[in-house]
Amino acid sequence: MPIVWKKEMAVHNQIIDDEHKLLICLINGVEIALRAENHGMMVLFLVRELKTYTKDHFSAEEKIMLDHDYAGFSEHKRAHQDILQQIQALEESIRKAVENEQALDAEELNLIGLLRSWIIDHVLQVDLKMRPLFD
């Protein structure tokens, strides 16, 4: 079931909110790709795109936090680093499976669970702490 953007997810910064919407689209794309036959290369491509876009998003978000003297910057940056490490590990697992022509076991990789919890938990629990900066 795809993730749907809700106004409650907004931090009230247009750049961050628009980027969060695109991240949700990329995660939904991974979930849809997993339903296709022979989906390994497609999922790997989408996870790589997600990783690249996430790095760019985190950089932009961190710049905005610094520009607004956000007190929680250091903790927030650490959360970003943890997420990037998880995405890197996920990409590596998928790459190995694809190279060995093994079927991707989405449950074993906890692929959708990780991506969903990242976007929902991070946005709703961590990013929303920034909302007062923009209200």
PyMOL commands that place a pseudoatom at each C-alpha (Angstrom):
pseudoatom trace, name=CA, resn=MET, resi=1, chain=A, elem=C, hetatm=0, pos=[0.000, 0.000, 0.000]
pseudoatom trace, name=CA, resn=PRO, resi=2, chain=A, elem=C, hetatm=0, pos=[1.576, 3.283, -1.046]
pseudoatom trace, name=CA, resn=ILE, resi=3, chain=A, elem=C, hetatm=0, pos=[2.452, 6.031, 1.384]
pseudoatom trace, name=CA, resn=VAL, resi=4, chain=A, elem=C, hetatm=0, pos=[0.223, 9.049, 0.887]
pseudoatom trace, name=CA, resn=TRP, resi=5, chain=A, elem=C, hetatm=0, pos=[1.366, 12.574, 1.742]
pseudoatom trace, name=CA, resn=LYS, resi=6, chain=A, elem=C, hetatm=0, pos=[-0.785, 14.215, 4.382]
pseudoatom trace, name=CA, resn=LYS, resi=7, chain=A, elem=C, hetatm=0, pos=[-0.746, 17.834, 5.459]
pseudoatom trace, name=CA, resn=GLU, resi=8, chain=A, elem=C, hetatm=0, pos=[0.151, 16.668, 8.976]
pseudoatom trace, name=CA, resn=MET, resi=9, chain=A, elem=C, hetatm=0, pos=[3.554, 15.639, 7.576]
pseudoatom trace, name=CA, resn=ALA, resi=10, chain=A, elem=C, hetatm=0, pos=[4.395, 19.192, 6.517]
pseudoatom trace, name=CA, resn=VAL, resi=11, chain=A, elem=C, hetatm=0, pos=[7.186, 21.063, 8.293]
pseudoatom trace, name=CA, resn=HIS, resi=12, chain=A, elem=C, hetatm=0, pos=[5.903, 24.249, 6.609]
pseudoatom trace, name=CA, resn=ASN, resi=13, chain=A, elem=C, hetatm=0, pos=[9.029, 24.827, 4.553]
pseudoatom trace, name=CA, resn=GLN, resi=14, chain=A, elem=C, hetatm=0, pos=[8.197, 24.502, 0.857]
pseudoatom trace, name=CA, resn=ILE, resi=15, chain=A, elem=C, hetatm=0, pos=[11.589, 23.089, -0.149]
pseudoatom trace, name=CA, resn=ILE, resi=16, chain=A, elem=C, hetatm=0, pos=[11.647, 20.422, 2.554]
pseudoatom trace, name=CA, resn=ASP, resi=17, chain=A, elem=C, hetatm=0, pos=[7.981, 19.494, 2.090]
pseudoatom trace, name=CA, resn=ASP, resi=18, chain=A, elem=C, hetatm=0, pos=[8.339, 19.183, -1.696]
pseudoatom trace, name=CA, resn=GLU, resi=19, chain=A, elem=C, hetatm=0, pos=[11.438, 17.018, -1.292]
pseudoatom trace, name=CA, resn=HIS, resi=20, chain=A, elem=C, hetatm=0, pos=[9.634, 14.801, 1.230]
pseudoatom trace, name=CA, resn=LYS, resi=21, chain=A, elem=C, hetatm=0, pos=[6.844, 14.308, -1.314]
pseudoatom trace, name=CA, resn=LEU, resi=22, chain=A, elem=C, hetatm=0, pos=[9.369, 13.177, -3.933]
pseudoatom trace, name=CA, resn=LEU, resi=23, chain=A, elem=C, hetatm=0, pos=[11.035, 10.818, -1.438]
pseudoatom trace, name=CA, resn=ILE, resi=24, chain=A, elem=C, hetatm=0, pos=[7.626, 9.263, -0.810]
pseudoatom trace, name=CA, resn=CYS, resi=25, chain=A, elem=C, hetatm=0, pos=[7.173, 8.792, -4.568]
pseudoatom trace, name=CA, resn=LEU, resi=26, chain=A, elem=C, hetatm=0, pos=[10.545, 7.049, -4.829]
pseudoatom trace, name=CA, resn=ILE, resi=27, chain=A, elem=C, hetatm=0, pos=[9.704, 4.729, -1.916]
pseudoatom trace, name=CA, resn=ASN, resi=28, chain=A, elem=C, hetatm=0, pos=[6.320, 3.957, -3.471]
pseudoatom trace, name=CA, resn=GLY, resi=29, chain=A, elem=C, hetatm=0, pos=[8.153, 3.170, -6.718]
pseudoatom trace, name=CA, resn=VAL, resi=30, chain=A, elem=C, hetatm=0, pos=[10.318, 0.594, -4.942]
pseudoatom trace, name=CA, resn=GLU, resi=31, chain=A, elem=C, hetatm=0, pos=[7.235, -1.036, -3.479]
pseudoatom trace, name=CA, resn=ILE, resi=32, chain=A, elem=C, hetatm=0, pos=[5.559, -1.186, -6.897]
pseudoatom trace, name=CA, resn=ALA, resi=33, chain=A, elem=C, hetatm=0, pos=[8.728, -2.543, -8.544]
pseudoatom trace, name=CA, resn=LEU, resi=34, chain=A, elem=C, hetatm=0, pos=[8.861, -5.391, -6.038]
pseudoatom trace, name=CA, resn=ARG, resi=35, chain=A, elem=C, hetatm=0, pos=[5.570, -6.672, -7.444]
pseudoatom trace, name=CA, resn=ALA, resi=36, chain=A, elem=C, hetatm=0, pos=[6.996, -7.098, -10.955]
pseudoatom trace, name=CA, resn=GLU, resi=37, chain=A, elem=C, hetatm=0, pos=[8.625, -10.286, -12.183]
pseudoatom trace, name=CA, resn=ASN, resi=38, chain=A, elem=C, hetatm=0, pos=[12.420, -10.206, -12.413]
pseudoatom trace, name=CA, resn=HIS, resi=39, chain=A, elem=C, hetatm=0, pos=[12.466, -7.009, -10.416]
pseudoatom trace, name=CA, resn=GLY, resi=40, chain=A, elem=C, hetatm=0, pos=[16.029, -7.119, -9.095]
pseudoatom trace, name=CA, resn=MET, resi=41, chain=A, elem=C, hetatm=0, pos=[17.634, -4.597, -11.449]
pseudoatom trace, name=CA, resn=MET, resi=42, chain=A, elem=C, hetatm=0, pos=[14.628, -2.286, -11.275]
pseudoatom trace, name=CA, resn=VAL, resi=43, chain=A, elem=C, hetatm=0, pos=[14.650, -2.300, -7.463]
pseudoatom trace, name=CA, resn=LEU, resi=44, chain=A, elem=C, hetatm=0, pos=[18.412, -1.768, -7.405]
pseudoatom trace, name=CA, resn=PHE, resi=45, chain=A, elem=C, hetatm=0, pos=[18.077, 1.196, -9.764]
pseudoatom trace, name=CA, resn=LEU, resi=46, chain=A, elem=C, hetatm=0, pos=[15.311, 2.748, -7.662]
pseudoatom trace, name=CA, resn=VAL, resi=47, chain=A, elem=C, hetatm=0, pos=[17.180, 2.250, -4.380]
pseudoatom trace, name=CA, resn=ARG, resi=48, chain=A, elem=C, hetatm=0, pos=[20.243, 3.898, -5.928]
pseudoatom trace, name=CA, resn=GLU, resi=49, chain=A, elem=C, hetatm=0, pos=[18.083, 6.815, -7.069]
pseudoatom trace, name=CA, resn=LEU, resi=50, chain=A, elem=C, hetatm=0, pos=[16.579, 7.004, -3.602]
pseudoatom trace, name=CA, resn=LYS, resi=51, chain=A, elem=C, hetatm=0, pos=[20.040, 7.037, -2.015]
pseudoatom trace, name=CA, resn=THR, resi=52, chain=A, elem=C, hetatm=0, pos=[21.260, 9.800, -4.313]
pseudoatom trace, name=CA, resn=TYR, resi=53, chain=A, elem=C, hetatm=0, pos=[18.173, 11.921, -3.831]
pseudoatom trace, name=CA, resn=THR, resi=54, chain=A, elem=C, hetatm=0, pos=[18.234, 11.334, -0.066]
pseudoatom trace, name=CA, resn=LYS, resi=55, chain=A, elem=C, hetatm=0, pos=[21.819, 12.595, 0.146]
pseudoatom trace, name=CA, resn=ASP, resi=56, chain=A, elem=C, hetatm=0, pos=[20.838, 15.723, -1.761]
pseudoatom trace, name=CA, resn=HIS, resi=57, chain=A, elem=C, hetatm=0, pos=[17.741, 16.203, 0.372]
pseudoatom trace, name=CA, resn=PHE, resi=58, chain=A, elem=C, hetatm=0, pos=[19.665, 15.814, 3.623]
pseudoatom trace, name=CA, resn=SER, resi=59, chain=A, elem=C, hetatm=0, pos=[22.259, 18.338, 2.454]
pseudoatom trace, name=CA, resn=ALA, resi=60, chain=A, elem=C, hetatm=0, pos=[19.541, 20.851, 1.587]
pseudoatom trace, name=CA, resn=GLU, resi=61, chain=A, elem=C, hetatm=0, pos=[17.680, 20.217, 4.819]
pseudoatom trace, name=CA, resn=GLU, resi=62, chain=A, elem=C, hetatm=0, pos=[20.849, 20.581, 6.895]
pseudoatom trace, name=CA, resn=LYS, resi=63, chain=A, elem=C, hetatm=0, pos=[21.661, 23.881, 5.177]
pseudoatom trace, name=CA, resn=ILE, resi=64, chain=A, elem=C, hetatm=0, pos=[18.185, 25.155, 5.976]
pseudoatom trace, name=CA, resn=MET, resi=65, chain=A, elem=C, hetatm=0, pos=[18.590, 24.071, 9.600]
pseudoatom trace, name=CA, resn=LEU, resi=66, chain=A, elem=C, hetatm=0, pos=[21.920, 25.911, 9.840]
pseudoatom trace, name=CA, resn=ASP, resi=67, chain=A, elem=C, hetatm=0, pos=[20.472, 29.004, 8.176]
pseudoatom trace, name=CA, resn=HIS, resi=68, chain=A, elem=C, hetatm=0, pos=[17.757, 29.048, 10.861]
pseudoatom trace, name=CA, resn=ASP, resi=69, chain=A, elem=C, hetatm=0, pos=[20.154, 28.286, 13.752]
pseudoatom trace, name=CA, resn=TYR, resi=70, chain=A, elem=C, hetatm=0, pos=[18.232, 25.103, 14.550]
pseudoatom trace, name=CA, resn=ALA, resi=71, chain=A, elem=C, hetatm=0, pos=[19.215, 23.960, 18.052]
pseudoatom trace, name=CA, resn=GLY, resi=72, chain=A, elem=C, hetatm=0, pos=[18.674, 20.275, 17.226]
pseudoatom trace, name=CA, resn=PHE, resi=73, chain=A, elem=C, hetatm=0, pos=[21.028, 20.299, 14.240]
pseudoatom trace, name=CA, resn=SER, resi=74, chain=A, elem=C, hetatm=0, pos=[23.692, 17.895, 15.567]
pseudoatom trace, name=CA, resn=GLU, resi=75, chain=A, elem=C, hetatm=0, pos=[21.188, 15.244, 16.625]
pseudoatom trace, name=CA, resn=HIS, resi=76, chain=A, elem=C, hetatm=0, pos=[19.278, 15.625, 13.387]
pseudoatom trace, name=CA, resn=LYS, resi=77, chain=A, elem=C, hetatm=0, pos=[22.451, 15.286, 11.308]
pseudoatom trace, name=CA, resn=ARG, resi=78, chain=A, elem=C, hetatm=0, pos=[23.312, 12.070, 13.173]
pseudoatom trace, name=CA, resn=ALA, resi=79, chain=A, elem=C, hetatm=0, pos=[19.867, 10.697, 12.327]
pseudoatom trace, name=CA, resn=HIS, resi=80, chain=A, elem=C, hetatm=0, pos=[20.544, 11.522, 8.666]
pseudoatom trace, name=CA, resn=GLN, resi=81, chain=A, elem=C, hetatm=0, pos=[23.893, 9.708, 8.802]
pseudoatom trace, name=CA, resn=ASP, resi=82, chain=A, elem=C, hetatm=0, pos=[22.230, 6.629, 10.331]
pseudoatom trace, name=CA, resn=ILE, resi=83, chain=A, elem=C, hetatm=0, pos=[19.605, 6.575, 7.581]
pseudoatom trace, name=CA, resn=LEU, resi=84, chain=A, elem=C, hetatm=0, pos=[22.226, 6.896, 4.849]
pseudoatom trace, name=CA, resn=GLN, resi=85, chain=A, elem=C, hetatm=0, pos=[24.169, 3.978, 6.354]
pseudoatom trace, name=CA, resn=GLN, resi=86, chain=A, elem=C, hetatm=0, pos=[21.000, 1.865, 6.362]
pseudoatom trace, name=CA, resn=ILE, resi=87, chain=A, elem=C, hetatm=0, pos=[20.234, 2.739, 2.745]
pseudoatom trace, name=CA, resn=GLN, resi=88, chain=A, elem=C, hetatm=0, pos=[23.843, 1.950, 1.773]
pseudoatom trace, name=CA, resn=ALA, resi=89, chain=A, elem=C, hetatm=0, pos=[23.636, -1.455, 3.470]
pseudoatom trace, name=CA, resn=LEU, resi=90, chain=A, elem=C, hetatm=0, pos=[20.302, -2.114, 1.795]
pseudoatom trace, name=CA, resn=GLU, resi=91, chain=A, elem=C, hetatm=0, pos=[21.699, -1.186, -1.610]
pseudoatom trace, name=CA, resn=GLU, resi=92, chain=A, elem=C, hetatm=0, pos=[24.673, -3.498, -1.038]
pseudoatom trace, name=CA, resn=SER, resi=93, chain=A, elem=C, hetatm=0, pos=[22.392, -6.430, -0.129]
pseudoatom trace, name=CA, resn=ILE, resi=94, chain=A, elem=C, hetatm=0, pos=[20.268, -5.876, -3.212]
pseudoatom trace, name=CA, resn=ARG, resi=95, chain=A, elem=C, hetatm=0, pos=[23.345, -5.496, -5.436]
pseudoatom trace, name=CA, resn=LYS, resi=96, chain=A, elem=C, hetatm=0, pos=[24.774, -8.805, -4.192]
pseudoatom trace, name=CA, resn=ALA, resi=97, chain=A, elem=C, hetatm=0, pos=[21.481, -10.595, -4.784]
pseudoatom trace, name=CA, resn=VAL, resi=98, chain=A, elem=C, hetatm=0, pos=[21.214, -9.177, -8.310]
pseudoatom trace, name=CA, resn=GLU, resi=99, chain=A, elem=C, hetatm=0, pos=[24.835, -10.049, -9.154]
pseudoatom trace, name=CA, resn=ASN, resi=100, chain=A, elem=C, hetatm=0, pos=[24.271, -13.621, -7.970]
pseudoatom trace, name=CA, resn=GLU, resi=101, chain=A, elem=C, hetatm=0, pos=[20.994, -13.773, -9.891]
pseudoatom trace, name=CA, resn=GLN, resi=102, chain=A, elem=C, hetatm=0, pos=[19.125, -14.503, -6.684]
pseudoatom trace, name=CA, resn=ALA, resi=103, chain=A, elem=C, hetatm=0, pos=[15.552, -13.479, -6.147]
pseudoatom trace, name=CA, resn=LEU, resi=104, chain=A, elem=C, hetatm=0, pos=[15.162, -10.540, -3.835]
pseudoatom trace, name=CA, resn=ASP, resi=105, chain=A, elem=C, hetatm=0, pos=[13.482, -11.608, -0.658]
pseudoatom trace, name=CA, resn=ALA, resi=106, chain=A, elem=C, hetatm=0, pos=[11.838, -8.330, 0.292]
pseudoatom trace, name=CA, resn=GLU, resi=107, chain=A, elem=C, hetatm=0, pos=[10.836, -9.676, 3.695]
pseudoatom trace, name=CA, resn=GLU, resi=108, chain=A, elem=C, hetatm=0, pos=[14.358, -10.877, 4.443]
pseudoatom trace, name=CA, resn=LEU, resi=109, chain=A, elem=C, hetatm=0, pos=[15.778, -7.517, 3.425]
pseudoatom trace, name=CA, resn=ASN, resi=110, chain=A, elem=C, hetatm=0, pos=[12.983, -5.769, 5.325]
pseudoatom trace, name=CA, resn=LEU, resi=111, chain=A, elem=C, hetatm=0, pos=[13.053, -3.466, 2.361]
pseudoatom trace, name=CA, resn=ILE, resi=112, chain=A, elem=C, hetatm=0, pos=[9.656, -1.859, 2.522]
pseudoatom trace, name=CA, resn=GLY, resi=113, chain=A, elem=C, hetatm=0, pos=[9.601, -1.838, 6.335]
pseudoatom trace, name=CA, resn=LEU, resi=114, chain=A, elem=C, hetatm=0, pos=[12.883, 0.035, 6.465]
pseudoatom trace, name=CA, resn=LEU, resi=115, chain=A, elem=C, hetatm=0, pos=[11.910, 2.555, 3.814]
pseudoatom trace, name=CA, resn=ARG, resi=116, chain=A, elem=C, hetatm=0, pos=[8.460, 3.139, 5.272]
pseudoatom trace, name=CA, resn=SER, resi=117, chain=A, elem=C, hetatm=0, pos=[9.699, 3.512, 8.830]
pseudoatom trace, name=CA, resn=TRP, resi=118, chain=A, elem=C, hetatm=0, pos=[12.440, 5.817, 7.666]
pseudoatom trace, name=CA, resn=ILE, resi=119, chain=A, elem=C, hetatm=0, pos=[10.193, 8.252, 5.831]
pseudoatom trace, name=CA, resn=ILE, resi=120, chain=A, elem=C, hetatm=0, pos=[7.292, 8.105, 8.239]
pseudoatom trace, name=CA, resn=ASP, resi=121, chain=A, elem=C, hetatm=0, pos=[9.202, 7.906, 11.519]
pseudoatom trace, name=CA, resn=HIS, resi=122, chain=A, elem=C, hetatm=0, pos=[11.884, 10.357, 10.505]
pseudoatom trace, name=CA, resn=VAL, resi=123, chain=A, elem=C, hetatm=0, pos=[9.481, 12.914, 9.079]
pseudoatom trace, name=CA, resn=LEU, resi=124, chain=A, elem=C, hetatm=0, pos=[6.869, 12.580, 11.818]
pseudoatom trace, name=CA, resn=GLN, resi=125, chain=A, elem=C, hetatm=0, pos=[9.220, 12.267, 14.782]
pseudoatom trace, name=CA, resn=VAL, resi=126, chain=A, elem=C, hetatm=0, pos=[12.378, 14.137, 13.798]
pseudoatom trace, name=CA, resn=ASP, resi=127, chain=A, elem=C, hetatm=0, pos=[11.633, 16.561, 10.982]
pseudoatom trace, name=CA, resn=LEU, resi=128, chain=A, elem=C, hetatm=0, pos=[8.440, 17.874, 12.528]
pseudoatom trace, name=CA, resn=LYS, resi=129, chain=A, elem=C, hetatm=0, pos=[10.524, 19.211, 15.409]
pseudoatom trace, name=CA, resn=MET, resi=130, chain=A, elem=C, hetatm=0, pos=[11.667, 21.863, 12.896]
pseudoatom trace, name=CA, resn=ARG, resi=131, chain=A, elem=C, hetatm=0, pos=[8.136, 23.106, 12.230]
pseudoatom trace, name=CA, resn=PRO, resi=132, chain=A, elem=C, hetatm=0, pos=[8.348, 25.970, 14.776]
pseudoatom trace, name=CA, resn=LEU, resi=133, chain=A, elem=C, hetatm=0, pos=[11.208, 27.434, 12.721]
pseudoatom trace, name=CA, resn=PHE, resi=134, chain=A, elem=C, hetatm=0, pos=[8.852, 27.948, 9.796]
pseudoatom trace, name=CA, resn=ASP, resi=135, chain=A, elem=C, hetatm=0, pos=[5.528, 28.836, 11.457]
for i in range(1, 135): cmd.bond("trace and resi %d" % i, "trace and resi %d" % (i + 1))
show_as sticks, trace
zoom trace
